[in-house]
Amino acid sequence: MIDVLYFAWVRERIGLPKERVESQATTVRELVEELRAREERYEAAFADLSALRVAVDQELADFDAPLAGVRELAFFPPMTGG
């Protein structure tokens, strides 16, 4: 089981701040594909991966990061600021 956290507009589109996901995916990208196949709201949230960032166990990662041993994923838009 992986805890999946959603922030900002990702949370708004999915309607949940977090959920526990059981998956056979081996990479973040495969897990995203499983989520997208679930419901339209996930498809909307993950429609453009270039507009998203992911953290794997609180470390920034890319969508090809392996999921072996991972306990937590977080999806959020790129940070802006100055």
C-alpha positions, 0 to 999 in steps of 0.5 A, a space after each residue: 500500500 502506498 499513501 498518495 497525497 494530492 495538493 493544490 488543484 490536483 486535490 481539487 480535481 480529484 476531490 481527496 487530500 490523500 488516499 491509500 492505493 494498492 498497486 502492481 505498478 513498478 514506476 510512478 508513471 505506471 501508477 498514474 496510468 492506473 489512477 487515470 483508468 479509474 475515473 474521469 476525475 483522475 484523468 482530468 488531474 493527470 491529463 498533463 504530466 508536464 504540469 505536475 511534480 511528484 515527490 517519492 517519500 518526500 524527495 522530488 523525483 521524476 515519473 520514471 522513479 521506481 516504486 519498490 519500497 515506497 511508502 508515500 507519493 505526493 503530486 503537486 503543481 510546480 512551485 512558483 515564487 520569488 
